[in-house]
Amino acid sequence: MRRVGLGAPMPYFDGEKFNIFYLEDLRDGDVGFHPWSLFTTNNFYEYNNEGQVIPYSKNTQDQDLALGTGSVIKDNNGVFHAFYTGHNHKNMPKEAIMHATSMDMKEWTKISEDTFFADEQYSGDDFRDPYVIYNEDYNEYWMLITIRKNNSGVIALYTSDDLRVWKDQGILFKNDMGTDSNLECPTLIKYGEYWCLSFSDQWPDRVTHYRIASDSKGEFIIPQKDHFDGNGFYAGRMEKDLEHLYIFGWTPTKVMYSDSENYDWAGNLVVHQLKQDENGELHPVPIDNVIEKIKKDTKIKLIEYTKTINKNKNTYKFSGKNYEFAKFDAINGISKIKGKINLNSDSGKFGFMFNVDEDNLGSLNIVFDIDKQEIQFYNTSINNISNLQPQSNIPFEFNEKSSLDFTSIIDDSVVVIYVNDEIVLSSRMFLVQGSEWGIFSIDNDVIFENITLNK
């Protein structure tokens, strides 16, 4: 069966449901690629597949030989407007902003005469990812565009009164990370009293960052934790419903669909709910509807464990000496693992292992590394990680923490773990289903308390 991937989700809330447009990575070798397709949902666990809605051109001379990321907005007359990237690697310049309209978000009419290219001050080969809002603070439409200027990634601001003619207003935000990376898939949204700007660095880390400001024109401030997830979650775009804020991204597949390989482009939709502090900073948490849906208690069957562990029902106290483990029966289907981790040591490692073999070692491991102050994902045995970089990681300060609450959601081959409603780490594990899993410790007397499994 030919596999496809979801890339660059573009969420739009219509007052009742989320319309999640995305670039469909068909992987069929056609001359063009990445049509816009559409999912809809009002609860985040049931999705309607509306199929392809905006096709790419099959004429190799057309600007929209490939489609890129964009956004959707509704005007005062009830007309929906889609703005998207038109990409043709044979053209000079390669990229342009294009426009289509619709009355139902399913049947779209392209308006080729509205296509426009980068002004001379910008690079025409990196001119993409238009994000459009109506900014009530300034009574005009705003379009944020991923652009390069002076050999560095920036986000430019264009404005319009009619969604047809756009004026360049210069740079809204410059790369402030000490790199020259492009700032892909920006969003700008007001939540509470703050404006939140998100973007994804195309290199070197490939994670979704955010900034906050009191005014939509800035100054945008770097929060204490400036990204939500690791590189297993990319191109995150924010959208809110009537009450909550969410960020929509994708967890990539891997080359040859092999756990041992590098991440590929496009994959599966992953959505995090975002909670806001009084200072405007955001934190990812599991979506309430999803947590409530996965609630059937399932008995955790213990297969084997190290005898130095003090076990009491579903609580496991490790001795802190060498490698210790507890191995459980196979994961099957959509699952939720919850519990608490009590910390006693200021060094060592512990975590979760999946696809556990007869030697009681997992080939896929989520590692809490106290020495490096990180939560990591390794797609190799725990025996091999000392000289390797993790495939994904997220900084996490263990210092002065006495306990960690965790919730892990497993859906097919996507594994997401939330910790303390502070951070999240998303990862791809093709061999997680139908294989045994467990918990482990290396030289750390950690306690895993009240582990529960729900389906």
KEPA-923727 format. One record per residue (C-alpha): x, y, z. Coordinates in steps of 0.05 Angstrom, whole numbers, padded with zeros to 5 digits, always signed. Layout:
XYZ;...
//
This chain:
+00000+00000+00000;+00027+00069-00019;+00036+00113+00042;+00024+00188+00044;+00043+00241+00093;+00012+00304+00124;+00055+00366+00124;+00046+00439+00146;-00023+00438+00178;-00061+00503+00168;-00117+00505+00220;-00178+00551+00214;-00233+00552+00266;-00301+00570+00236;-00338+00580+00301;-00360+00507+00307;-00303+00463+00283;-00231+00464+00263;-00216+00460+00189;-00146+00433+00183;-00117+00445+00114;-00051+00411+00100;+00000+00396+00046;-00012+00324+00025;+00053+00289+00010;+00028+00238-00040;+00096+00207-00054;+00072+00184-00122;+00127+00213-00167;+00080+00260-00203;+00110+00322-00238;+00076+00367-00186;+00066+00357-00112;+00034+00379-00047;-00039+00394-00061;-00080+00424-00005;-00125+00373+00029;-00172+00380+00088;-00192+00347+00153;-00246+00374+00200;-00257+00360+00274;-00295+00388+00333;-00265+00344+00387;-00194+00324+00365;-00208+00249+00366;-00257+00243+00308;-00236+00271+00241;-00273+00277+00175;-00229+00271+00113;-00255+00320+00061;-00201+00300+00011;-00163+00345-00036;-00190+00416-00041;-00137+00457-00079;-00097+00419-00132;-00028+00435-00159;-00020+00448-00233;+00005+00394-00279;+00033+00445-00327;+00108+00448-00314;+00109+00522-00333;+00057+00544-00281;+00078+00577-00216;+00035+00529-00175;+00069+00466-00200;+00077+00454-00125;+00035+00484-00070;+00064+00508-00005;+00039+00530+00063;-00012+00585+00071;-00074+00603+00110;-00149+00615+00105;-00191+00674+00127;-00264+00694+00119;-00283+00764+00097;-00344+00806+00118;-00384+00780+00059;-00377+00707+00079;-00325+00691+00026;-00266+00647+00046;-00197+00667+00021;-00138+00619+00017;-00069+00648+00009;-00015+00598-00008;+00055+00589-00035;+00064+00574-00109;+00131+00539-00120;+00164+00521-00186;+00237+00504-00183;+00246+00518-00257;+00222+00590-00251;+00260+00652-00232;+00241+00670-00179;+00218+00603-00152;+00164+00625-00104;+00103+00670-00103;+00042+00684-00061;-00023+00660-00093;-00097+00669-00078;-00161+00628-00084;-00233+00639-00059;-00290+00593-00038;-00359+00595-00007;-00353+00528+00030;-00277+00515+00038;-00283+00453-00007;-00291+00482-00077;-00239+00535-00091;-00228+00582-00149;-00156+00604-00163;-00147+00678-00178;-00083+00679-00218;-00082+00754-00229;-00073+00764-00154;-00006+00727-00153;+00052+00770-00128;+00126+00761-00119;+00178+00786-00070;+00200+00858-00073;+00272+00871-00094;+00298+00876-00023;+00280+00803-00010;+00301+00736-00039;+00250+00712-00090;+00269+00639-00079;+00246+00641-00006;+00179+00677-00007;+00127+00633+00024;+00081+00610+00081;+00032+00669+00080;-00008+00677+00144;-00066+00725+00141;-00107+00757+00197;-00152+00817+00204;-00116+00860+00256;-00169+00898+00293;-00116+00939+00329;-00097+00972+00263;-00161+00960+00222;-00127+00925+00165;-00110+00856+00139;-00041+00831+00156;-00001+00779+00118;+00062+00749+00150;+00110+00719+00099;+00173+00676+00108;+00228+00714+00071;+00303+00721+00068;+00337+00788+00071;+00412+00801+00073;+00424+00725+00075;+00383+00715+00138;+00313+00690+00152;+00261+00743+00171;+00185+00750+00175;+00159+00806+00131;+00093+00843+00140;+00047+00860+00082;-00019+00897+00092;-00083+00903+00052;-00152+00935+00055;-00186+00887+00007;-00148+00820+00007;-00128+00833-00065;-00073+00886-00065;-00017+00877-00015;+00034+00929+00007;+00103+00913+00036;+00111+00943+00105;+00181+00916+00118;+00207+00868+00170;+00161+00849+00228;+00211+00801+00261;+00284+00784+00250;+00318+00718+00267;+00341+00727+00339;+00371+00658+00350;+00442+00671+00326;+00433+00633+00261;+00414+00651+00190;+00356+00601+00187;+00290+00614+00152;+00232+00624+00199;+00179+00579+00169;+00104+00575+00178;+00093+00637+00222;+00029+00651+00260;+00009+00714+00299;-00050+00709+00346;-00076+00748+00405;-00091+00705+00466;-00109+00738+00531;-00072+00804+00536;-00013+00782+00493;+00005+00773+00420;+00039+00706+00407;+00084+00697+00347;+00105+00627+00327;+00153+00601+00273;+00196+00541+00259;+00271+00544+00246;+00287+00508+00181;+00357+00493+00208;+00393+00471+00250;+00344+00449+00304;+00278+00444+00264;+00233+00460+00323;+00174+00508+00331;+00191+00571+00371;+00148+00627+00397;+00154+00699+00421;+00106+00744+00460;+00091+00819+00457;+00040+00869+00482;+00031+00898+00413;+00025+00861+00347;+00082+00901+00319;+00128+00881+00376;+00176+00884+00411;+00174+00807+00413;+00205+00777+00475;+00239+00709+00480;+00203+00669+00535;+00239+00628+00586;+00225+00564+00546;+00220+00587+00474;+00198+00522+00441;+00142+00473+00457;+00169+00407+00432;+00229+00374+00399;+00243+00361+00325;+00190+00306+00325;+00139+00363+00319;+00149+00413+00263;+00115+00472+00228;+00069+00484+00287;+00014+00535+00275;-00030+00565+00328;-00105+00572+00326;-00158+00584+00380;-00230+00565+00388;-00280+00603+00431;-00239+00589+00494;-00174+00551+00484;-00109+00559+00445;-00078+00501+00407;-00016+00489+00364;-00021+00442+00304;+00042+00408+00276;+00065+00343+00246;+00108+00286+00271;+00149+00262+00211;+00155+00192+00184;+00224+00164+00174;+00266+00145+00114;+00244+00076+00088;+00193+00075+00146;+00248+00047+00190;+00257+00065+00264;+00333+00066+00256;+00331+00119+00201;+00328+00195+00202;+00264+00235+00202;+00231+00247+00134;+00186+00304+00110;+00112+00301+00129;+00078+00250+00173;+00019+00253+00221;-00020+00310+00253;-00004+00324+00326;-00041+00378+00365;-00023+00406+00434;-00067+00450+00477;-00030+00512+00503;-00041+00541+00572;-00021+00613+00586;+00013+00642+00648;-00001+00712+00673;+00062+00737+00638;+00038+00710+00572;+00083+00649+00568;+00054+00586+00539;+00058+00513+00560;+00036+00451+00522;-00014+00404+00556;-00055+00345+00532;-00122+00363+00501;-00178+00354+00551;-00225+00319+00502;-00172+00268+00482;-00154+00252+00554;-00227+00240+00572;-00237+00196+00510;-00180+00149+00528;-00206+00128+00596;-00218+00053+00598;-00174+00023+00653;-00129-00033+00628;-00091-00078+00675;-00016-00072+00666;+00014-00142+00662;+00084-00145+00691;+00128-00194+00651;+00194-00187+00687;+00233-00139+00731;+00300-00130+00766;+00297-00159+00836;+00332-00099+00866;+00269-00058+00851;+00221-00050+00909;+00152-00063+00877;+00085-00046+00909;+00026-00054+00862;+00038-00004+00806;+00094+00033+00842;+00167+00016+00828;+00225+00041+00871;+00292+00032+00837;+00355+00020+00879;+00399+00066+00837;+00451+00013+00823;+00469+00000+00750;+00415-00017+00699;+00347-00037+00726;+00282-00049+00690;+00209-00070+00694;+00179-00099+00630;+00105-00100+00614;+00058-00134+00565;+00052-00108+00494;+00022-00041+00474;-00037-00048+00426;-00080+00007+00397;-00090+00078+00422;-00063+00081+00493;-00051+00130+00550;+00002+00119+00603;-00001+00163+00665;+00035+00168+00731;+00083+00205+00775;+00159+00202+00779;+00191+00218+00846;+00262+00244+00842;+00316+00228+00893;+00382+00235+00855;+00417+00293+00820;+00450+00248+00768;+00438+00187+00725;+00383+00168+00675;+00315+00137+00675;+00256+00131+00628;+00211+00090+00584;+00231+00035+00535;+00191+00006+00477;+00200-00054+00431;+00235-00090+00488;+00275-00152+00468;+00293-00217+00504;+00352-00182+00537;+00303-00133+00569;+00329-00075+00528;+00286-00029+00486;+00306-00007+00416;+00265+00057+00426;+00276+00097+00489;+00251+00161+00521;+00307+00181+00568;+00306+00231+00625;+00379+00252+00629;+00392+00290+00693;+00465+00303+00677;+00449+00336+00611;+00384+00368+00636;+00345+00340+00578;+00288+00294+00559;+00311+00254+00499;+00287+00203+00448;+00336+00151+00423;+00320+00104+00366;+00371+00054+00389;+00385+00008+00448;+00401+00041+00515;+00468+00005+00511;+00488+00048+00451;+00469+00118+00472;+00533+00140+00508;+00568+00161+00443;+00506+00182+00403;+00463+00243+00398;+00388+00233+00411;+00342+00235+00351;+00299+00285+00389;+00308+00324+00453;+00279+00381+00494;+00315+00419+00550;+00286+00407+00619;+00310+00432+00686;+00308+00375+00737;+00341+00417+00791;+00298+00430+00852;+00242+00386+00826;+00218+00332+00873;+00168+00299+00826;+00144+00297+00754;+00074+00283+00730;+00072+00251+00661;+00020+00232+00609;+00040+00194+00547;-00008+00184+00489;+00007+00130+00438;-00031+00129+00372;-00007+00080+00319;+00068+00097+00314;+00066+00167+00344;+00086+00172+00417;+00077+00237+00454;+00096+00249+00527;+00076+00310+00568;+00114+00327+00631;+00089+00372+00688;+00047+00412+00639;+00113+00446+00621;+00141+00410+00560;+00124+00356+00511;+00166+00309+00468;+00136+00277+00405;+00169+00219+00370;+00159+00166+00317;+00164+00092+00336;+00141+00044+00281;+00153-00017+00325;+00115+00007+00387;+00051-00030+00370;+00048-00103+00389;+00113-00101+00427;+00130-00102+00501;+00147-00038+00537;+00175-00018+00604;+00210+00030+00651;+00284+00032+00667;+00337+00067+00708;+00412+00074+00703;+00446+00093+00768;+00385+00131+00793;+00340+00113+00852;+00278+00141+00819;+00207+00120+00838;+00153+00109+00785;+00088+00117+00824;+00017+00095+00807;+00029+00078+00734;-00037+00069+00698;-00054+00047+00627;-00118+00069+00592;-00147+00053+00523;
//
